[in-house]
Structure formats: structure tokens, C-alpha cells
């Protein structure tokens, strides 16, 4: 028997599904209404605790948390868990926006958790309350999230907040493709390439975000307020 897939089942119950989508949006907006100028950290769910990348992600989140930043992740295992753990250790607000899919459990370090059935609703929440994005090494999901953030900036749907790719060696092939193929063919502009910043050290990440906040705080209010 062929297994059904969610996207193919939409026509059977579209009206009721719309109510559930609206419900998820309302819950997300209500639960996160007090958050402003957070840092969203993306990365692989498959990285194990105790590895160098896990420890580095934890340190980035801890350092940012110590500066007063709220940390937002997808709420799952791997580098999401590392970021939530670092934020919690710093005493910062540690938000996990979970997705209900097989083999992905919520991590225990989020001090505020919300579960979503729909990826696109979750992705709205990951972006809406952030004023900086740290993209750790990851797979398809991380690439999807990175592309969405860049597209929203490219189309002026959100401000050009810092988008930091961590680990230049990991992202080298992606960056070479952007420059040698996409930019070379005129599919993106030079300015759009400049939306990305590449960092290899924790200090670089923290200082980039700290400096951006300092430069964009006006009369005590974050540039994302309003």
C-alpha cells in the first residue's frame, strides 16, 4: 500500500486545515510577542553532543546569551540542541520551535517550546523575531532556511540583518557556486552576495552581531522594533 504524504492530502480537508494553520500562526505570534532582536541559529540535527561542532555552537549561543540576546532554534537535536543548551547556560531566553516529524524529538534545553505541524509556519517564526542569523554546517533543511532568509532580504521583505556562515571550509563549495555560476550568469547581484558573512571563530560571530546591534539601536529601541 502506498503511503500518503501530507502535501498530497490537502484537497481532502482544505477548509479544516486552514483553521489549523491559522491556529499555529496565532499561537506562535502570541507566545513570541515579547521577543525582539533575537539571534536564530540554524544547523544540522545530526551532530552528536561532545563533538567539536556541537561544542562550538554551544559556545556561540552561550556568549550571545551572556550579551542579552534571546536564542531561537528549530528546537530539535544536534546543533539546535547545542544552541539551546548554550543559551540556557547563559540564563538567556532559549526558544525551540519544534516541527512534528518522525525521528526529531524536542531537546530539553529550550526554556520556551512551541510545536508546529507545518514547516512554513515554523519558518515564519524562525525569521520574524530575529535580527541576526547564524548558519552552522547542515544539510537540506539548513540550506532551505538559509535560502529563505536571503530571499526575504533580496526582495526587501525583511531588513538586511547579519547572515553569518560559520566554517568557511564547509561552505566553500556553496560560495564558489554562488560566485562562479549564479553571480557570473547575472542571476544575483554583487550587492546580494554581500548579504553573507563568513566566520571561522566564535569571537568573529559574537563581535559581528554585537557590533551590528550597537550600530542599529536608536533611542534605546532595536532597529527591528515596530
Secondary structure as UniProt FT lines:
FT   HELIX           6..12
FT   HELIX           14..31
FT   TURN            32..34
FT   STRAND          38..42
FT   TURN            49..50
FT   HELIX           52..66
FT   TURN            67..68
FT   STRAND          71..73
FT   HELIX           79..89
FT   TURN            90..91
FT   STRAND          94..99
FT   TURN            102..103
FT   TURN            108..109
FT   STRAND          112..116
FT   HELIX           119..128
FT   STRAND          130..135
FT   HELIX           140..154
FT   TURN            155..156
FT   STRAND          162..166
FT   HELIX           168..177
FT   HELIX           178..183
FT   TURN            184..186
FT   HELIX           190..193
FT   TURN            194..195
FT   STRAND          196..199
FT   HELIX           202..215
FT   STRAND          217..218
FT   TURN            219..220
FT   STRAND          221..222
FT   TURN            223..224
//
